[in-house]
């Protein structure tokens, strides 16, 4: 049974709806006019007789104060007490708004974007009053409509990372400032910036955007699984090249799920679009890796520019890996799992298998060069 929580102040309403509780008015729930307490929300729960089949004794008799971060988790933990609820067969997804009725961002959304912005940028965003536009509302409706389908897709997204486990519940927060189209804020939280979606992809109702939002979800949920994998496999990245290789590993997998049909292979044959992009990006991939091999730290940002940002067809690090994975998955469904199990070092073998011989040789020379560099070379 999908649950959509439209904003922080209505989480209690979602709980009542899920448990078919009688409505109650009075103290205990902040109204939209009440000043919010940063990072916390109060639940005032009615005293009701527990359902006969429910062994969660008096769970609804307690007035609870919990953080916004675990609010959605409370829904998942309480779910077994609902008399007609179906057994949870996969991790849950909950959708909440990061914008209130007055157009101010929620504390959760501000927390999610804080480290993505400079101090000055964050201050301007924090003060911004921007109610949802009709176009942004349409994206909210589209995302909410995909929730059940996304839940069913989780098992296939988790499989390459097994035995790493997904979060019990993923919180999808919909804001409209300071983020990017889709991003992983932490190990269990996904953000969609509605203003970015509208600006980049147009009207949510366009037929192409249902497929697009699904691809963005698969991309960013993969980042949640990567975070779970790194918890089990800590990875050191001490040099500019090592850090770039980690990001290429991360974003290559994510962008694999971002590939639309025009990028996909047909009966094991690369599409014209993929072949054209690789002819441009593979030499750039090798050149950037070689430049990073003994780069000084101060040169690192400029050398990494475009690795996984900017125009999709210009992502010199992420897109080649995504397309190489597409080539390999046409022959073996285990290709993604093979790269996951190898960790970031698997990028070297993957690239060597797919690059033309002169470029593959230059790539391996760059790797050897990085190993030969001492700390003064950076």
C-alpha positions in Angstrom: 0.0 0.0 0.0 1.8 3.1 -1.1 1.9 6.1 1.3 2.6 9.6 0.1 3.4 12.3 2.6 3.0 15.6 1.0 4.7 17.7 3.7 6.1 17.3 7.2 3.0 18.7 8.9 0.8 16.0 7.4 2.8 12.9 8.4 0.3 12.3 11.2 -2.5 12.5 8.6 -0.8 9.8 6.6 -0.4 7.6 9.7 -4.1 8.0 10.5 -5.1 7.2 6.9 -2.9 4.1 6.9 -4.3 2.8 10.2 -7.9 4.1 9.5 -7.8 5.9 12.8 -10.6 8.3 13.8 -9.7 11.9 13.3 -8.7 14.1 16.3 -8.2 17.8 16.7 -6.4 19.6 19.4 -2.8 20.2 20.6 0.1 18.1 19.6 0.5 18.8 15.9 2.1 22.0 14.6 0.0 23.9 12.2 1.6 25.4 9.1 1.5 28.8 10.9 3.5 27.5 13.9 7.2 28.2 13.9 8.9 24.9 13.0 11.4 23.3 15.4 14.5 22.7 13.4 14.9 19.0 12.7 12.0 17.8 14.7 8.3 17.3 14.3 5.7 16.4 16.9 3.1 13.6 16.6 0.0 13.9 18.8 -1.6 10.5 18.5 -5.1 9.7 19.7 -5.6 7.1 22.4 -7.4 4.3 20.6 -8.0 0.7 21.4 -5.4 -1.5 19.6 -6.7 -3.7 16.8 -7.4 -7.2 18.0 -4.8 -8.7 15.5 -2.2 -6.2 16.5 0.5 -7.3 18.9 2.3 -4.0 18.9 0.8 -3.3 22.3 -0.5 0.2 22.8 1.8 1.5 20.1 -0.7 4.1 19.2 -1.3 5.2 22.8 2.0 7.0 23.1 2.7 10.6 22.1 5.9 10.5 20.1 8.5 13.1 19.2 10.8 12.0 16.4 13.1 13.6 14.0 12.0 14.3 10.4 14.8 12.0 9.3 13.1 9.0 10.8 9.5 10.0 10.3 9.1 7.9 7.2 10.8 5.0 9.0 8.1 5.2 11.7 5.5 4.4 9.0 7.5 1.4 7.9 7.9 0.1 11.4 4.3 0.6 12.3 2.9 -1.0 9.1 2.7 -4.6 10.5 0.0 -3.4 12.9 -2.5 -2.5 10.2 -5.2 -5.1 10.0 -5.3 -5.3 6.2 -1.8 -4.3 5.3 0.1 -6.6 3.0 3.4 -8.1 4.1 6.4 -5.9 3.0 8.3 -7.9 0.4 10.8 -5.2 -0.5 12.3 -2.0 0.9 9.8 0.8 1.1 9.9 4.2 -0.6 8.2 7.3 0.9 7.7 10.6 -0.8 7.7 13.9 1.0 7.7 17.5 0.0 10.6 19.7 0.9 8.5 22.9 0.4 5.8 24.1 2.7 2.5 25.8 1.7 4.1 29.2 2.0 7.0 28.4 -0.4 9.7 27.9 2.2 12.0 25.0 2.1 11.8 22.4 4.9 14.6 21.8 7.3 15.2 18.4 5.7 15.7 19.9 2.3 18.0 22.6 3.6 20.1 19.9 5.3 20.3 17.9 2.0 21.6 20.8 -0.1 23.8 22.5 2.5 27.0 20.9 1.5 26.2 21.2 -2.2 26.3 25.0 -2.1 28.8 27.7 -1.1 27.9 29.6 2.0 26.6 32.6 0.1 24.5 30.4 -2.2 23.0 28.5 0.7 22.1 31.7 2.5 20.2 33.0 -0.5 18.4 29.7 -1.0 17.6 29.4 2.7 15.8 32.8 2.6 14.0 32.1 -0.7 10.2 32.0 -0.7 9.2 30.0 -3.8 5.8 28.2 -3.7 5.4 25.3 -6.1 4.6 26.4 -9.6 2.0 24.4 -11.6 4.8 22.9 -13.6 6.5 21.7 -10.4 3.2 20.4 -9.0 2.9 18.3 -12.2 6.3 16.8 -11.5 5.2 16.0 -7.9 2.2 14.2 -9.3 4.3 12.2 -11.8 6.8 11.2 -9.1 4.0 10.1 -6.7 2.5 8.0 -9.5 5.7 6.1 -10.0 6.2 5.1 -6.3 4.7 1.6 -6.5 6.6 0.8 -9.7 9.9 2.1 -8.2 9.3 -0.2 -5.2 9.0 -3.2 -7.5 12.3 -2.2 -9.3 14.4 -2.2 -6.1 15.2 -5.9 -6.2 16.9 -5.7 -9.6 18.9 -2.6 -8.5 20.0 -4.3 -5.3 21.1 -7.6 -7.0 24.5 -6.5 -8.3 25.5 -5.3 -4.8 24.5 -8.4 -2.8 25.2 -9.2 -0.1 25.1 -5.5 0.7 21.6 -4.6 1.8 19.5 -1.6 0.7 18.0 0.8 3.3 14.8 -0.5 4.9 13.1 2.7 3.7 14.2 5.3 1.2 12.9 8.8 1.7 12.3 10.7 -1.6 12.3 14.5 -0.9 10.9 16.9 -3.5 12.4 20.4 -3.2 12.5 23.3 -5.7 15.8 25.1 -5.1 19.5 24.5 -4.6 19.7 20.9 -5.8 20.1 19.0 -9.0 17.6 17.0 -11.0 18.2 13.9 -8.9 20.8 13.3 -6.2 21.5 11.0 -3.2 21.7 13.1 -0.1 22.8 10.3 2.2 22.6 6.6 2.6 18.7 6.5 2.5 17.6 9.8 1.1 17.0 10.8 -2.5 16.3 14.4 -3.6 14.6 15.6 -6.7 14.8 19.4 -7.5 11.5 20.1 -9.2 12.7 23.4 -10.6 15.6 21.7 -12.2 13.4 19.0 -13.6 11.1 21.6 -15.1 13.9 23.7 -16.5 15.8 20.7 -18.0 13.1 18.4 -19.2 10.0 20.5 -19.8 6.4 19.6 -18.8 6.1 16.5 -16.6 3.1 15.4 -18.7 5.2 14.8 -21.8 5.2 11.1 -22.6 9.0 10.9 -22.6 9.2 12.1 -19.0 7.7 9.0 -17.4 10.6 7.0 -18.8 13.0 9.7 -17.9 12.0 10.0 -14.2 12.2 6.2 -13.9 15.7 6.3 -15.3 16.7 9.1 -12.9 15.3 7.1 -10.0 17.3 4.0 -11.0 20.4 6.1 -11.3 20.2 7.7 -7.9 19.0 4.5 -6.1 22.2 2.9 -7.4 24.1 5.6 -5.4 22.3 4.5 -2.3 23.5 0.9 -2.9 27.0 2.2 -3.6 27.0 3.8 -0.2 26.0 0.5 1.4 28.8 -1.3 -0.6 31.4 1.2 0.7 30.3 0.7 4.3 31.3 -3.0 3.8 34.3 -2.3 1.6 36.1 0.9 2.8 38.1 2.4 0.0 41.1 4.8 0.2 41.5 7.4 -2.4 44.5 9.5 -1.6 45.5 11.0 -5.0 43.7 13.0 -7.7 43.7 10.0 -10.0 42.4 7.6 -7.3 39.6 10.0 -6.5 38.7 10.3 -10.1 38.7 6.6 -10.6 36.3 6.2 -7.7 34.0 8.8 -9.2 34.2 7.2 -12.6 33.2 3.9 -10.9 30.3 5.5 -9.1 28.9 7.6 -11.9 29.5 5.0 -14.6 27.1 2.7 -12.9 24.6 5.4 -12.2 24.7 6.7 -15.8 24.3 3.1 -17.1 20.7 3.3 -15.7 20.3 6.8 -17.2 20.8 5.5 -20.8 17.7 5.9 -22.9 16.7 3.6 -25.7 18.7 5.5 -28.3 21.9 4.7 -26.4 21.2 1.0 -26.0 22.7 -1.8 -28.0 20.6 -3.6 -30.5 21.3 -7.4 -30.6 24.8 -6.7 -29.3 25.5 -4.0 -31.8 26.3 -0.5 -30.5 23.8 2.2 -31.5 25.1 4.9 -33.8 24.8 7.5 -31.0 26.9 5.4 -28.7 29.6 4.7 -31.3 29.8 8.4 -32.1 30.1 9.4 -28.5 32.7 6.9 -27.7 34.9 7.9 -30.6 35.0 11.4 -29.1 35.1 10.5 -25.4 37.5 7.6 -25.3 40.5 9.7 -26.3 39.4 12.3 -23.8 39.0 9.7 -21.1 42.6 8.5 -21.6 44.0 12.1 -21.8 42.3 13.2 -18.6 43.4 10.0 -16.7 47.0 10.5 -17.9 46.9 14.2 -16.8 45.6 13.2 -13.4 48.3 10.5 -12.9 50.8 12.9 -11.3 48.7 16.1 -11.1 49.0 18.5 -8.2 46.0 18.7 -6.0 45.3 22.3 -7.1 45.0 21.2 -10.7 42.5 18.4 -9.8 39.2 20.4 -10.1 39.8 21.6 -13.6 41.0 18.2 -14.8 37.9 16.5 -13.4 35.5 19.0 -15.0 32.9 17.2 -17.1 33.7 13.8 -15.6 30.0 13.3 -14.7 28.5 16.8 -15.1 27.3 18.9 -17.9 25.7 17.6 -21.1 25.1 13.9 -21.0 26.9 13.2 -24.3 30.0 15.1 -23.0 30.5 13.2 -19.7 34.1 11.9 -20.4 34.3 9.7 -17.3 30.8 8.4 -16.7 29.4 7.9 -20.2 32.1 5.7 -21.6 31.8 3.4 -18.6 28.0 3.3 -19.0 28.3 2.4 -22.6 31.0 -0.2 -22.0 28.7 -1.8 -19.4 25.9 -1.8 -22.0 28.2 -3.6 -24.4 29.1 -6.2 -21.8 25.5 -6.7 -20.5 24.4 -7.5 -24.1 26.7 -10.6 -23.7 26.4 -11.2 -19.9 23.8 -10.1 -17.4 26.5 -10.3 -14.7 28.6 -7.5 -16.1 27.4 -4.9 -13.6 27.9 -7.3 -10.7 31.4 -8.0 -11.9 32.3 -4.3 -11.9 30.7 -3.9 -8.4 32.7 -6.8 -7.0 35.9 -5.5 -8.4 35.4 -2.1 -6.8 36.9 1.1 -8.4 40.0 -0.8 -9.6 37.7 -2.7 -11.9 37.6 0.5 -14.1 41.1 -0.3 -15.3 40.2 -3.7 -16.6 36.9 -2.6 -18.0 38.5 0.2 -20.0 41.3 -2.0 -21.2 38.8 -4.5 -22.6 37.0 -1.8 -24.6 39.5 0.8 -25.7 41.3 0.6 -29.0 44.7 -0.9 -28.5 46.7 2.3 -28.7 44.5 4.0 -26.2 44.5 0.9 -23.9 48.3 1.0 -23.9 48.3 4.7 -23.1 45.9 4.1 -20.2 48.1 1.4 -18.7 51.1 3.7 -19.0 49.2 6.4 -17.2 48.4 3.9 -14.4 52.1 2.9 -14.1 53.1 6.6 -14.1 50.8 7.3 -11.2 52.4 4.5 -9.2 55.8 5.9 -9.9 55.0 9.4 -8.8 56.1 10.5 -5.4 54.2 13.0 -3.3 56.1 16.0 -4.6 54.7 15.4 -8.0 51.3 16.4 -6.9 
